[in-house]
Amino acid sequence: MISVPLLITAPHPCSYLEDEQAQSAFVSPSFELNTAIYSQLIAHGFRRSGDNVYRPHCAQCSQCVPVRLPIAQFKPSRNQKRCLQKNQKTTVIIKPAVFEQAHYDLYLRYQNQRHAEGDMANSSPDDYISFLGSSWCNTQFIEFSIADELAAVAIIDRLDNALSAVYTFFDPQFSSHSLGVYAVLWQIQYAQEQGLEWLYLGFWIADCQKMNYKNQYQPLQGLINRQWDFLNIGNPVDNING
C-alpha cells in the first residue's frame, strides 16, 4: 500500500442514519490519483465521488461496511433470474463518461421521483457530471434502453482487477423492469467477460433501507477491522427500490 496523505472532515449529520454524526477521511486534493492507485485504495475501503476519494472515519459508528462480490462465485437467485428474463430485450451501450443532455434529464427525473427531498434533485449540469465523472479514473457510462427509449444509466469505474459500481439512475416509468437490479447483474456479467475478480458495491449499512439491499448479491464480502471476509447477514431480500 502506497503512502497517501489524508485529511479529516469536520463532523456533520449523517446522510444515512438519523441522529448520527459522520466524518470522512479523504485523499488530499494535492495528491495525484490514477486508476492504478485507486485500485489499491478501493481494496482498503475507499470510494470515489467525482475526483474525491474518501472512506468513513466516524468515531462512534462503524456501520458503513465496504462490500464486494467475488465474480467467479456469484450465482443468481430465482428473483435475479426473473429480472434477467424480464430484461432480455433491454439493449446496452457502453459510453465514455461525458455529459449528455438525455442522461442529465433522466437523472433529474429520477432524483425528483425517488429522492425529491435531497440536494441532488436540484443538481446543475456541472454538479451532475462532477459527481459522477472523474478527470483521472477510467469511468464508463452504461446506457440501458427499452423499446429504443433511454431507460437507465449506470456509472462504473474500470479498475485493475475489478469494476466499481458508482451509481445507477433510471426512468421511474420502467420500475417494473427492476433496472437497479439488472444494472448490477449486467456489471457482474461484464466483469466475468473481462476476466475481472471483483465487483465493488460501495457501502452496506444494515440499518439503512436504501443501502442494505446489497445483501441480495451473494456471496458478499465485507471489510471489517481491515480484513475482507464473507458476511453472514441472513437471507437476502429483493431490492424493493428496483
DRENPA-3360 file (N, C-alpha, C; in nm, 2 decimals, always signed):
BEGIN
1 = MISVPLLI = +0.08/-0.12/+0.00/+0.00/+0.00/+0.00/+0.09/+0.12/+0.00 ~ +0.07/+0.21/-0.09/+0.14/+0.33/-0.10/+0.10/+0.43/+0.01 ~ +0.19/+0.53/+0.04/+0.15/+0.63/+0.14/+0.07/+0.74/+0.07 ~ -0.04/+0.77/+0.13/-0.14/+0.86/+0.07/-0.17/+0.97/+0.18 ~ -0.16/+1.10/+0.15/-0.19/+1.20/+0.25/-0.35/+1.21/+0.27 ~ -0.39/+1.20/+0.39/-0.54/+1.21/+0.42/-0.57/+1.33/+0.50 ~ -0.69/+1.38/+0.47/-0.75/+1.49/+0.55/-0.88/+1.44/+0.61 ~ -0.92/+1.50/+0.73/-1.04/+1.45/+0.80/-1.14/+1.57/+0.80;
9 = TAPHPCSY = -1.26/+1.53/+0.76/-1.37/+1.64/+0.76/-1.41/+1.66/+0.90 ~ -1.48/+1.78/+0.92/-1.54/+1.81/+1.05/-1.67/+1.72/+1.06 ~ -1.71/+1.69/+1.18/-1.84/+1.62/+1.20/-1.96/+1.69/+1.13 ~ -2.05/+1.61/+1.07/-2.16/+1.66/+1.01/-2.28/+1.56/+1.02 ~ -2.40/+1.60/+1.00/-2.51/+1.50/+1.01/-2.50/+1.39/+0.90 ~ -2.52/+1.27/+0.95/-2.50/+1.15/+0.86/-2.61/+1.15/+0.76 ~ -2.58/+1.11/+0.63/-2.68/+1.11/+0.53/-2.76/+0.98/+0.53 ~ -2.72/+0.88/+0.61/-2.78/+0.75/+0.61/-2.85/+0.71/+0.74;
17 = LEDEQAQS = -2.80/+0.76/+0.85/-2.85/+0.72/+0.98/-2.89/+0.84/+1.06 ~ -3.02/+0.84/+1.09/-3.08/+0.96/+1.17/-3.01/+0.97/+1.30 ~ -2.99/+1.10/+1.34/-2.93/+1.13/+1.47/-2.79/+1.09/+1.49 ~ -2.72/+1.05/+1.38/-2.58/+1.02/+1.38/-2.49/+1.13/+1.32 ~ -2.37/+1.15/+1.37/-2.28/+1.24/+1.32/-2.17/+1.16/+1.24 ~ -2.13/+1.21/+1.12/-2.04/+1.14/+1.03/-1.91/+1.22/+1.01 ~ -1.81/+1.15/+0.98/-1.68/+1.21/+0.94/-1.62/+1.12/+0.83 ~ -1.54/+1.18/+0.75/-1.47/+1.11/+0.64/-1.33/+1.14/+0.64;
25 = AFVSPSFE = -1.25/+1.04/+0.60/-1.11/+1.07/+0.57/-1.10/+1.07/+0.42 ~ -1.04/+1.17/+0.36/-1.03/+1.18/+0.22/-0.89/+1.21/+0.17 ~ -0.86/+1.17/+0.05/-0.73/+1.19/+0.00/-0.71/+1.33/-0.04 ~ -0.59/+1.39/+0.00/-0.57/+1.53/-0.02/-0.58/+1.56/-0.17 ~ -0.65/+1.67/-0.20/-0.66/+1.71/-0.34/-0.52/+1.74/-0.41 ~ -0.42/+1.76/-0.33/-0.29/+1.78/-0.39/-0.22/+1.65/-0.44 ~ -0.27/+1.54/-0.40/-0.21/+1.41/-0.43/-0.27/+1.37/-0.57 ~ -0.18/+1.33/-0.66/-0.22/+1.29/-0.79/-0.27/+1.15/-0.80;
33 = LNTAIYSQ = -0.39/+1.13/-0.83/-0.45/+1.00/-0.83/-0.46/+0.95/-0.97 ~ -0.47/+0.81/-0.99/-0.49/+0.75/-1.11/-0.56/+0.62/-1.09 ~ -0.60/+0.54/-1.19/-0.67/+0.42/-1.18/-0.59/+0.32/-1.10 ~ -0.46/+0.31/-1.12/-0.38/+0.21/-1.05/-0.38/+0.23/-0.90 ~ -0.36/+0.36/-0.86/-0.36/+0.39/-0.72/-0.50/+0.37/-0.66 ~ -0.60/+0.41/-0.73/-0.74/+0.39/-0.68/-0.77/+0.24/-0.67 ~ -0.72/+0.15/-0.76/-0.74/+0.01/-0.74/-0.69/-0.04/-0.61 ~ -0.58/+0.02/-0.56/-0.53/-0.02/-0.43/-0.62/+0.04/-0.32;
41 = LIAHGFRR = -0.66/+0.17/-0.33/-0.73/+0.23/-0.23/-0.87/+0.17/-0.21 ~ -0.94/+0.13/-0.32/-1.07/+0.07/-0.30/-1.06/-0.06/-0.23 ~ -0.95/-0.13/-0.24/-0.94/-0.26/-0.16/-0.91/-0.23/-0.02 ~ -0.89/-0.10/+0.02/-0.87/-0.07/+0.16/-0.99/+0.02/+0.21 ~ -1.10/+0.00/+0.14/-1.23/+0.06/+0.19/-1.26/+0.20/+0.14 ~ -1.18/+0.25/+0.04/-1.21/+0.39/-0.01/-1.31/+0.38/-0.12 ~ -1.37/+0.50/-0.15/-1.47/+0.51/-0.25/-1.46/+0.65/-0.32 ~ -1.49/+0.65/-0.45/-1.48/+0.77/-0.53/-1.62/+0.84/-0.54;
49 = SGDNVYRP = -1.61/+0.98/-0.52/-1.72/+1.07/-0.56/-1.67/+1.18/-0.64 ~ -1.69/+1.18/-0.77/-1.62/+1.28/-0.85/-1.48/+1.25/-0.85 ~ -1.39/+1.35/-0.83/-1.25/+1.33/-0.83/-1.20/+1.30/-0.69 ~ -1.29/+1.31/-0.59/-1.26/+1.29/-0.45/-1.27/+1.14/-0.41 ~ -1.17/+1.10/-0.33/-1.17/+0.96/-0.28/-1.17/+0.96/-0.13 ~ -1.26/+0.89/-0.07/-1.28/+0.90/+0.08/-1.32/+0.76/+0.14 ~ -1.32/+0.76/+0.27/-1.38/+0.65/+0.34/-1.43/+0.70/+0.47 ~ -1.53/+0.63/+0.53/-1.58/+0.68/+0.66/-1.48/+0.68/+0.77;
57 = HCAQCSQC = -1.49/+0.77/+0.85/-1.39/+0.79/+0.96/-1.47/+0.84/+1.09 ~ -1.57/+0.76/+1.12/-1.66/+0.81/+1.23/-1.62/+0.75/+1.37 ~ -1.61/+0.84/+1.47/-1.55/+0.80/+1.59/-1.64/+0.70/+1.67 ~ -1.78/+0.71/+1.66/-1.87/+0.63/+1.74/-1.95/+0.53/+1.66 ~ -1.92/+0.52/+1.53/-2.01/+0.43/+1.45/-1.92/+0.36/+1.34 ~ -1.95/+0.23/+1.32/-1.88/+0.16/+1.22/-1.98/+0.08/+1.13 ~ -2.10/+0.14/+1.11/-2.20/+0.07/+1.03/-2.17/+0.07/+0.88 ~ -2.10/+0.16/+0.83/-2.07/+0.17/+0.68/-1.96/+0.06/+0.65;
65 = VPVRLPIA = -2.00/-0.05/+0.59/-1.91/-0.16/+0.56/-1.89/-0.16/+0.41 ~ -1.76/-0.14/+0.37/-1.73/-0.16/+0.23/-1.76/-0.31/+0.19 ~ -1.82/-0.33/+0.07/-1.85/-0.46/+0.03/-1.81/-0.48/-0.11 ~ -1.79/-0.61/-0.15/-1.75/-0.65/-0.28/-1.80/-0.79/-0.31 ~ -1.82/-0.82/-0.43/-1.87/-0.95/-0.48/-1.75/-1.03/-0.55 ~ -1.72/-1.15/-0.51/-1.62/-1.23/-0.59/-1.69/-1.28/-0.71 ~ -1.66/-1.23/-0.83/-1.73/-1.26/-0.95/-1.74/-1.41/-0.98 ~ -1.64/-1.48/-0.96/-1.64/-1.62/-1.00/-1.74/-1.71/-0.92;
73 = QFKPSRNQ = -1.77/-1.66/-0.80/-1.86/-1.73/-0.71/-2.00/-1.69/-0.71 ~ -2.04/-1.59/-0.78/-2.17/-1.54/-0.79/-2.27/-1.64/-0.86 ~ -2.38/-1.67/-0.80/-2.49/-1.74/-0.86/-2.62/-1.66/-0.84 ~ -2.69/-1.63/-0.95/-2.81/-1.55/-0.94/-2.92/-1.63/-0.86 ~ -3.00/-1.55/-0.78/-3.11/-1.61/-0.72/-3.23/-1.63/-0.81 ~ -3.33/-1.69/-0.77/-3.45/-1.71/-0.86/-3.51/-1.57/-0.90 ~ -3.51/-1.48/-0.81/-3.56/-1.34/-0.84/-3.47/-1.27/-0.94 ~ -3.34/-1.29/-0.92/-3.25/-1.23/-1.02/-3.26/-1.29/-1.16;
81 = KRCLQKNQ = -3.28/-1.42/-1.16/-3.30/-1.49/-1.29/-3.43/-1.43/-1.36 ~ -3.53/-1.41/-1.28/-3.65/-1.35/-1.34/-3.63/-1.21/-1.39 ~ -3.54/-1.13/-1.32/-3.50/-1.00/-1.36/-3.43/-1.01/-1.50 ~ -3.34/-1.10/-1.51/-3.27/-1.12/-1.63/-3.36/-1.16/-1.75 ~ -3.46/-1.24/-1.72/-3.55/-1.28/-1.82/-3.64/-1.16/-1.86 ~ -3.68/-1.08/-1.77/-3.76/-0.97/-1.80/-3.69/-0.86/-1.89 ~ -3.56/-0.86/-1.88/-3.48/-0.76/-1.95/-3.40/-0.82/-2.07 ~ -3.45/-0.93/-2.12/-3.39/-1.00/-2.24/-3.38/-0.90/-2.36;
89 = KTTVIIKP = -3.48/-0.81/-2.37/-3.48/-0.72/-2.48/-3.42/-0.58/-2.45 ~ -3.38/-0.57/-2.33/-3.31/-0.44/-2.29/-3.18/-0.43/-2.36 ~ -3.15/-0.32/-2.43/-3.02/-0.31/-2.50/-2.93/-0.22/-2.42 ~ -2.80/-0.25/-2.44/-2.69/-0.19/-2.36/-2.59/-0.13/-2.45 ~ -2.55/+0.00/-2.42/-2.44/+0.06/-2.49/-2.34/+0.12/-2.39 ~ -2.21/+0.09/-2.41/-2.11/+0.14/-2.32/-2.06/+0.27/-2.38 ~ -2.06/+0.38/-2.30/-2.02/+0.51/-2.35/-1.92/+0.57/-2.26 ~ -1.84/+0.67/-2.31/-1.75/+0.74/-2.23/-1.82/+0.83/-2.13;
97 = AVFEQAHY = -1.75/+0.87/-2.02/-1.81/+0.94/-1.91/-1.80/+1.09/-1.94 ~ -1.89/+1.13/-2.04/-1.90/+1.27/-2.07/-2.05/+1.31/-2.06 ~ -2.07/+1.44/-2.05/-2.20/+1.50/-2.03/-2.29/+1.47/-2.16 ~ -2.41/+1.42/-2.14/-2.51/+1.41/-2.24/-2.64/+1.46/-2.18 ~ -2.71/+1.55/-2.26/-2.83/+1.61/-2.21/-2.94/+1.51/-2.17 ~ -2.95/+1.40/-2.25/-3.05/+1.30/-2.23/-3.02/+1.23/-2.09 ~ -2.90/+1.20/-2.06/-2.86/+1.14/-1.94/-2.90/+1.23/-1.82 ~ -2.86/+1.36/-1.84/-2.89/+1.46/-1.73/-3.04/+1.47/-1.71;
105 = DLYLRYQN = -3.11/+1.48/-1.81/-3.26/+1.49/-1.80/-3.32/+1.37/-1.72 ~ -3.27/+1.26/-1.76/-3.31/+1.13/-1.69/-3.27/+1.14/-1.54 ~ -3.15/+1.18/-1.51/-3.10/+1.19/-1.38/-3.19/+1.28/-1.29 ~ -3.23/+1.39/-1.35/-3.32/+1.48/-1.27/-3.46/+1.42/-1.25 ~ -3.51/+1.35/-1.35/-3.64/+1.29/-1.33/-3.63/+1.18/-1.22 ~ -3.53/+1.11/-1.22/-3.51/+1.00/-1.12/-3.50/+1.07/-0.98 ~ -3.41/+1.17/-0.97/-3.39/+1.23/-0.84/-3.53/+1.29/-0.78 ~ -3.60/+1.36/-0.87/-3.73/+1.42/-0.83/-3.84/+1.32/-0.80;
113 = QRHAEGDM = -3.83/+1.20/-0.86/-3.93/+1.10/-0.83/-3.89/+1.01/-0.70 ~ -3.76/+0.99/-0.69/-3.71/+0.89/-0.58/-3.65/+0.96/-0.47 ~ -3.59/+1.08/-0.49/-3.51/+1.15/-0.38/-3.54/+1.30/-0.38 ~ -3.66/+1.33/-0.39/-3.70/+1.47/-0.41/-3.66/+1.56/-0.29 ~ -3.64/+1.50/-0.17/-3.60/+1.57/-0.05/-3.45/+1.60/-0.05 ~ -3.37/+1.54/-0.14/-3.23/+1.56/-0.14/-3.18/+1.67/-0.22 ~ -3.05/+1.71/-0.20/-2.99/+1.82/-0.28/-2.98/+1.79/-0.42 ~ -2.96/+1.66/-0.45/-2.93/+1.62/-0.59/-3.05/+1.64/-0.69;
121 = ANSSPDDY = -3.17/+1.66/-0.63/-3.28/+1.69/-0.72/-3.27/+1.82/-0.79 ~ -3.18/+1.91/-0.73/-3.16/+2.04/-0.79/-3.02/+2.06/-0.86 ~ -2.96/+1.94/-0.89/-2.83/+1.95/-0.95/-2.82/+2.02/-1.08 ~ -2.72/+2.11/-1.09/-2.69/+2.17/-1.22/-2.62/+2.07/-1.31 ~ -2.60/+2.10/-1.44/-2.52/+2.01/-1.52/-2.38/+1.99/-1.47 ~ -2.32/+2.10/-1.42/-2.18/+2.08/-1.36/-2.18/+2.00/-1.23 ~ -2.29/+2.02/-1.15/-2.30/+1.93/-1.03/-2.31/+1.78/-1.07 ~ -2.39/+1.76/-1.17/-2.42/+1.62/-1.21/-2.29/+1.55/-1.26;
129 = ISFLGSSW = -2.22/+1.61/-1.36/-2.10/+1.55/-1.41/-1.99/+1.55/-1.32 ~ -1.98/+1.65/-1.23/-1.87/+1.65/-1.13/-1.89/+1.54/-1.03 ~ -2.01/+1.50/-1.00/-2.04/+1.39/-0.90/-2.01/+1.26/-0.96 ~ -2.05/+1.23/-1.09/-2.04/+1.10/-1.15/-1.91/+1.08/-1.23 ~ -1.86/+1.18/-1.29/-1.74/+1.16/-1.37/-1.62/+1.18/-1.29 ~ -1.50/+1.17/-1.36/-1.37/+1.19/-1.30/-1.27/+1.23/-1.40 ~ -1.18/+1.31/-1.36/-1.07/+1.35/-1.46/-0.96/+1.25/-1.46 ~ -0.95/+1.16/-1.37/-0.84/+1.07/-1.36/-0.87/+0.92/-1.36;
137 = CNTQFIEF = -1.00/+0.89/-1.34/-1.04/+0.75/-1.33/-1.09/+0.70/-1.47 ~ -1.08/+0.56/-1.49/-1.13/+0.50/-1.61/-1.28/+0.47/-1.59 ~ -1.36/+0.57/-1.62/-1.51/+0.56/-1.59/-1.58/+0.55/-1.72 ~ -1.69/+0.47/-1.71/-1.78/+0.45/-1.83/-1.93/+0.47/-1.79 ~ -2.01/+0.52/-1.88/-2.15/+0.54/-1.86/-2.22/+0.43/-1.94 ~ -2.30/+0.35/-1.88/-2.37/+0.23/-1.94/-2.51/+0.27/-1.96 ~ -2.55/+0.28/-2.09/-2.69/+0.31/-2.13/-2.77/+0.18/-2.14 ~ -2.89/+0.18/-2.08/-2.99/+0.07/-2.09/-3.11/+0.13/-2.16;
145 = SIADELAA = -3.15/+0.07/-2.27/-3.27/+0.12/-2.34/-3.37/+0.01/-2.36 ~ -3.50/+0.05/-2.35/-3.61/-0.05/-2.37/-3.70/+0.01/-2.48 ~ -3.72/-0.07/-2.58/-3.80/-0.03/-2.70/-3.75/+0.10/-2.75 ~ -3.61/+0.11/-2.76/-3.54/+0.23/-2.82/-3.56/+0.35/-2.74 ~ -3.60/+0.34/-2.61/-3.62/+0.46/-2.52/-3.52/+0.44/-2.41 ~ -3.44/+0.55/-2.38/-3.35/+0.55/-2.27/-3.42/+0.52/-2.14 ~ -3.38/+0.41/-2.07/-3.44/+0.37/-1.95/-3.36/+0.38/-1.83 ~ -3.23/+0.37/-1.84/-3.14/+0.38/-1.72/-3.00/+0.41/-1.77;
153 = VAIIDRLD = -2.92/+0.46/-1.67/-2.78/+0.48/-1.69/-2.71/+0.43/-1.57 ~ -2.61/+0.35/-1.59/-2.52/+0.30/-1.47/-2.38/+0.36/-1.50 ~ -2.32/+0.41/-1.39/-2.18/+0.46/-1.40/-2.09/+0.36/-1.33 ~ -1.99/+0.31/-1.40/-1.89/+0.22/-1.35/-1.75/+0.27/-1.36 ~ -1.66/+0.23/-1.27/-1.52/+0.25/-1.28/-1.45/+0.12/-1.32 ~ -1.37/+0.12/-1.42/-1.29/+0.00/-1.46/-1.16/+0.01/-1.39 ~ -1.13/-0.08/-1.30/-1.01/-0.09/-1.22/-0.92/-0.20/-1.27 ~ -0.80/-0.22/-1.20/-0.70/-0.31/-1.25/-0.76/-0.46/-1.25;
161 = NALSAVYT = -0.83/-0.49/-1.14/-0.88/-0.63/-1.14/-1.03/-0.63/-1.10 ~ -1.10/-0.52/-1.12/-1.23/-0.51/-1.07/-1.31/-0.41/-1.14 ~ -1.44/-0.41/-1.12/-1.53/-0.30/-1.15/-1.58/-0.24/-1.02 ~ -1.61/-0.11/-1.02/-1.67/-0.05/-0.91/-1.80/+0.01/-0.96 ~ -1.92/-0.03/-0.89/-2.05/+0.03/-0.93/-2.06/+0.16/-0.86 ~ -2.06/+0.27/-0.94/-2.06/+0.41/-0.88/-2.20/+0.45/-0.85 ~ -2.29/+0.44/-0.95/-2.43/+0.50/-0.93/-2.51/+0.45/-1.05 ~ -2.64/+0.43/-1.02/-2.74/+0.40/-1.13/-2.86/+0.48/-1.11;
169 = FFDPQFSS = -2.91/+0.53/-1.22/-3.04/+0.60/-1.21/-3.13/+0.56/-1.33 ~ -3.26/+0.56/-1.32/-3.35/+0.50/-1.42/-3.48/+0.58/-1.43 ~ -3.55/+0.56/-1.54/-3.68/+0.63/-1.56/-3.78/+0.56/-1.47 ~ -3.85/+0.63/-1.38/-3.95/+0.56/-1.30/-4.06/+0.49/-1.38 ~ -4.08/+0.52/-1.50/-4.19/+0.45/-1.58/-4.15/+0.31/-1.61 ~ -4.02/+0.28/-1.59/-3.97/+0.14/-1.62/-3.94/+0.07/-1.49 ~ -4.00/+0.11/-1.38/-3.98/+0.05/-1.25/-4.00/-0.10/-1.25 ~ -4.10/-0.15/-1.33/-4.13/-0.29/-1.33/-4.02/-0.38/-1.38;
177 = HSLGVYAV = -3.92/-0.32/-1.45/-3.81/-0.39/-1.50/-3.70/-0.41/-1.40 ~ -3.71/-0.35/-1.28/-3.61/-0.36/-1.18/-3.47/-0.33/-1.23 ~ -3.46/-0.21/-1.30/-3.34/-0.18/-1.37/-3.22/-0.16/-1.27 ~ -3.24/-0.12/-1.15/-3.13/-0.11/-1.05/-3.07/-0.25/-1.03 ~ -3.15/-0.35/-1.02/-3.10/-0.49/-1.00/-3.03/-0.53/-1.13 ~ -3.10/-0.51/-1.25/-3.05/-0.55/-1.37/-2.91/-0.49/-1.40 ~ -2.89/-0.36/-1.36/-2.77/-0.30/-1.39/-2.65/-0.37/-1.31 ~ -2.68/-0.41/-1.19/-2.58/-0.48/-1.12/-2.55/-0.62/-1.18;
185 = LWQIQYAQ = -2.66/-0.69/-1.22/-2.64/-0.82/-1.28/-2.56/-0.81/-1.42 ~ -2.59/-0.70/-1.49/-2.51/-0.68/-1.61/-2.37/-0.65/-1.58 ~ -2.34/-0.57/-1.48/-2.20/-0.55/-1.44/-2.13/-0.68/-1.40 ~ -2.20/-0.76/-1.33/-2.14/-0.89/-1.29/-2.10/-0.97/-1.42 ~ -2.19/-0.98/-1.51/-2.16/-1.05/-1.64/-2.05/-0.98/-1.71 ~ -2.05/-0.85/-1.72/-1.94/-0.78/-1.79/-1.81/-0.80/-1.72 ~ -1.80/-0.80/-1.59/-1.68/-0.83/-1.52/-1.63/-0.98/-1.55 ~ -1.73/-1.07/-1.56/-1.69/-1.21/-1.59/-1.63/-1.21/-1.73;
193 = EQGLEWLY = -1.69/-1.15/-1.83/-1.64/-1.14/-1.96/-1.50/-1.08/-1.97 ~ -1.47/-0.99/-1.89/-1.34/-0.92/-1.89/-1.24/-0.99/-1.80 ~ -1.27/-1.10/-1.74/-1.18/-1.17/-1.66/-1.14/-1.10/-1.53 ~ -1.23/-1.02/-1.47/-1.20/-0.94/-1.35/-1.24/-1.02/-1.23 ~ -1.18/-0.99/-1.12/-1.20/-1.07/-0.99/-1.32/-1.02/-0.91 ~ -1.34/-0.89/-0.90/-1.43/-0.83/-0.80/-1.53/-0.73/-0.87 ~ -1.64/-0.72/-0.80/-1.73/-0.60/-0.83/-1.75/-0.54/-0.69 ~ -1.70/-0.41/-0.68/-1.72/-0.34/-0.56/-1.86/-0.26/-0.56;
201 = LGFWIADC = -1.93/-0.28/-0.45/-2.07/-0.23/-0.45/-2.08/-0.11/-0.35 ~ -1.97/-0.05/-0.31/-1.99/+0.06/-0.21/-2.00/+0.02/-0.07 ~ -2.09/+0.09/+0.01/-2.10/+0.06/+0.15/-2.24/-0.01/+0.17 ~ -2.23/-0.11/+0.26/-2.35/-0.18/+0.30/-2.38/-0.13/+0.45 ~ -2.50/-0.09/+0.47/-2.54/-0.04/+0.60/-2.67/-0.11/+0.65 ~ -2.66/-0.19/+0.75/-2.76/-0.28/+0.79/-2.89/-0.20/+0.82 ~ -2.88/-0.09/+0.89/-2.99/-0.01/+0.94/-3.04/+0.09/+0.85 ~ -3.00/+0.09/+0.72/-3.04/+0.19/+0.62/-3.10/+0.12/+0.50;
209 = QKMNYKNQ = -3.23/+0.13/+0.48/-3.30/+0.06/+0.38/-3.24/+0.08/+0.24 ~ -3.20/+0.20/+0.21/-3.15/+0.23/+0.07/-3.01/+0.18/+0.05 ~ -2.95/+0.13/+0.16/-2.81/+0.07/+0.15/-2.80/-0.07/+0.18 ~ -2.90/-0.13/+0.25/-2.89/-0.27/+0.29/-2.93/-0.37/+0.19 ~ -2.99/-0.32/+0.07/-3.03/-0.42/-0.03/-2.92/-0.50/-0.09 ~ -2.79/-0.45/-0.07/-2.68/-0.52/-0.13/-2.66/-0.66/-0.09 ~ -2.73/-0.70/+0.02/-2.71/-0.84/+0.07/-2.78/-0.94/-0.02 ~ -2.85/-0.89/-0.13/-2.91/-0.99/-0.22/-2.81/-1.04/-0.32;
217 = YQPLQGLI = -2.69/-0.98/-0.33/-2.59/-1.03/-0.42/-2.49/-1.12/-0.34 ~ -2.49/-1.24/-0.36/-2.42/-1.34/-0.27/-2.32/-1.42/-0.36 ~ -2.21/-1.46/-0.30/-2.16/-1.43/-0.16/-2.10/-1.30/-0.15 ~ -2.13/-1.22/-0.05/-2.08/-1.08/-0.03/-1.97/-1.08/+0.07 ~ -1.86/-1.01/+0.04/-1.76/-0.99/+0.13/-1.76/-0.85/+0.19 ~ -1.72/-0.83/+0.32/-1.72/-0.70/+0.38/-1.58/-0.68/+0.44 ~ -1.54/-0.55/+0.44/-1.41/-0.51/+0.50/-1.44/-0.47/+0.64 ~ -1.40/-0.55/+0.74/-1.42/-0.53/+0.88/-1.29/-0.55/+0.95;
225 = NRQWDFLN = -1.25/-0.45/+1.03/-1.12/-0.45/+1.10/-1.01/-0.47/+1.00 ~ -1.02/-0.41/+0.89/-0.92/-0.41/+0.78/-0.90/-0.55/+0.72 ~ -0.99/-0.64/+0.74/-0.99/-0.77/+0.68/-1.11/-0.79/+0.59 ~ -1.10/-0.85/+0.47/-1.21/-0.89/+0.39/-1.25/-1.03/+0.43 ~ -1.38/-1.04/+0.46/-1.44/-1.18/+0.49/-1.58/-1.18/+0.44 ~ -1.63/-1.30/+0.43/-1.77/-1.32/+0.38/-1.86/-1.28/+0.50 ~ -1.97/-1.20/+0.46/-2.06/-1.15/+0.56/-2.17/-1.25/+0.58 ~ -2.21/-1.27/+0.70/-2.32/-1.36/+0.74/-2.43/-1.27/+0.78;
233 = IGNPVDNI = -2.52/-1.23/+0.68/-2.62/-1.13/+0.71/-2.76/-1.18/+0.68 ~ -2.78/-1.31/+0.70/-2.91/-1.37/+0.69/-2.95/-1.39/+0.54 ~ -3.08/-1.41/+0.52/-3.13/-1.44/+0.39/-3.15/-1.31/+0.31 ~ -3.09/-1.30/+0.19/-3.10/-1.18/+0.11/-3.25/-1.16/+0.07 ~ -3.28/-1.03/+0.05/-3.42/-1.00/+0.01/-3.41/-0.92/-0.12 ~ -3.52/-0.91/-0.19/-3.52/-0.84/-0.32/-3.50/-0.69/-0.29 ~ -3.44/-0.62/-0.38/-3.43/-0.48/-0.37/-3.56/-0.41/-0.41 ~ -3.63/-0.37/-0.30/-3.77/-0.32/-0.33/-3.76/-0.18/-0.40;
241 = NG = -3.64/-0.12/-0.40/-3.63/+0.01/-0.47/-3.60/-0.01/-0.62 ~ -3.60/-0.13/-0.67/-3.57/-0.15/-0.81/-3.43/-0.15/-0.84;
% end
